[in-house]
Amino acid sequence: MSGNKTEKPTRKRREEAARKGQSFRSRDFIVACLTLGGTAYLASFASLKALMEVFGQAVSFHFQISIADYTEQVIRSGMKTVLPFLALCLFCSALPSVLQTGFVLATKALQPRLSALDPAKGIKKIFSLRTVKEAVKSLLYLGSFVVSGMLFWHENKRLIFSQVNGSLFAVTGVWRHLLFSLVALCLGCSVIILLLDALAEY
């Protein structure tokens, strides 16, 4: 009788599974958070104004500025734009992962395993149920992105064509809005797929 009973996982067992990388973690949710956070930053805060000012200074001095000084200014201005973006992307990908694993790092999962090189296990993975699930999920994502693209085009085609006579700064602002709108629409259409995938993995 005791052999048929299923013991509930204790906290120690859950932590051990998390260290081995065997705990529940939705990769699609992490990618969605990363995409949304990165796009929101690009649409709201990213600017090439600093780089344009550096180029404008070079033009005003008739390109008499030294190559070393110009390169240093370009790199410094570029880093001010790129580093916050990279930091935000790292945060948006690390926080959901850590929250799902209960703040336990999968240290044992980083250790090399020679058993992973076994070709027999690789063949089994190709014809496994998980492969079928991933294929179905990919088709669902493709369908949701097609629907998102159609909705986006229907709602914004007039705005897109109206940018022909717009100024550079006006067009940049509009395309920032369009970029965030497209990404948010794609993520919104794929929410159900994310939830179903999380339930299947859990």
N, C-alpha and C positions, 0 to 999 in steps of 0.2 A: 504493500500500500504506500509505503513511504517513497518508493522509487517513482511512482506516478505523479507525485506532487511537484509542482513547479515553485521553486523558492523565488520570492521577490528579490530583485537586485538591491543589495545594501549600498550605502553611500560609498564604502570602500571599493566595492566592485565597480560601481559607476565611474569612480575616479580612475581606477585601473584601466577600464575600457577607454576612457577619454585619453589617457596617456598613450595607449596603443593606437589611437586614431580610429577606434571602433564606435565612438559615440555618435548620436544623431547630429548631423550637420547638413543643412541644405545649401549646396554650392550655388544653386540658381538664385537663392535669396541674397547671398553674399554678392554675386555679380550684379544683381538688381540694385542693391544699395550702393555699390561702387559706381555703377553707371549713372544713377540718379544724382549722387553727390557730385561726381565730376562734371556732369552736364550743368547742374545748378551753378557750380562755381564759374564755368566757362560763360554761362549766359548772364551772370550777375556781376562778377568781379573781374574776370580776365580782361586785360586791355593791352593793346599794342602801342598805347600813347607814348610810353617811355622810350620804346625803340624808335618810334617816329620822331621824337624830339632829338634823339641822338643823331639820326640821319639828317634832320633839319639843321642841327648845329654844324654838321660836316658840310652841308651845302652852303650855309651862310659864310663859312670860312673858305669857300671855294676849294674844298677838299685839301686844304693845306695842313690839316691836322695829321699827326703821325699815325702810322698803322697800329702801333702798339697802344697808343691812347684810345684810338677808335675801337680796337678790339676789346680792350678792357671795359670801356663803357657799354659796348653791346652785350658782353658776357654778364656784366653786373646788372644791367637792365633786364636781360633775359632771365637771370636767376631769380629776380624779384617776382617774376610772373610764374616761373616754372616750379620753384620750390614750394610755395603754398599749395599749388595744385597737386603736387606729388604727396605732400603731407596729408592733405585732405583725402586723397585716394587711398593712402595707407590706412588712415583712420577709418574710413568707410568700409574697408574690406576686413580690417582686423577686429573692430568692435562687434559686428554681427557674429563672426566666427567664435570669438571669446565668449559672448553671451550664450551661444548655443551649446558650447562645451562646458559651461559652468566655470569659466576662468581657470581651466586646467589645460596646460599646454601638452600637446601630443609629442612628448620627447622621444618615446620609444618608436613612434612611427617614422622618425627620421633615420633610424638605424638601418643600414643596408641588409636586405634579406635575399640570400641566394635562391631561396625557394621560388621567388617571383620570376626567376629566369627559366623555370621548368616549362618546356613547350607544351606538355600535356595539359597543364593548368591553363595555359594561354588559349588552347583550342576549346577547352570547356567554357571559358569566359566568352568566347565568340558566339557560342550557341546557347548561352544561358538566357534565363528569363529576363535578367537585367538588360541584356542587349536589346531584347524586344521592347522593353519598357522605354529605353532611351530612344529607340527609333520612333515609337509612337509619340513620345514627348517632342521630339524634333519636328515631326509633322504638325503637331498641334501648335508649336511655336511659329512655324512657318506660316500656318494659316492665320494665326493672330497678327503676325506682322503684315501680312497682305491686307487684312481687314483694316489695320491701323493706317497703312499707307493710303488706302482708298479713302478712309475718313479724313485723313490729313489733307489729301489733295482736294477733296470736295469742299472742305472748310476754308482752305487757304490759297486756292489757285488764283483768285483775284488779287490777293495781297502779293503773291509771288510775281505776277506779271506787272504789277504796278511799280515795281522797283526799277524799271528800265530808266526812268528819268529822275531817280532819286540821287541824292548826294551820297558820298562815300560813308560818312558817319551815320546818316539815316539808314542806309542799306545794312550797315553793320549791326545797328540796333535791332532792325527788323529780323535779320537772320539769326540773331541770338534768341529772340523770342520764338522763332520758328523751330530752331534746334531743340530748345527745351520742350516746346509743345509736342514735337514729334516723339521725343524720347519718353515723355510722360504718357503720351497716348499709347505707345507700344507697351510700356510697363503696365498701364492700366488694363489693356486688353489681355495681358498674360498673367494677371493676378490669380485667376482661377487655376491656371496650369501650375503656378508656383505652389498654391495650396494643395492641389492634388498630389504633386510630386513630394511635398513635405509629408503629407499623410502616408504616402506609399513608402517613403524611406523610414518613417518613424515606426 
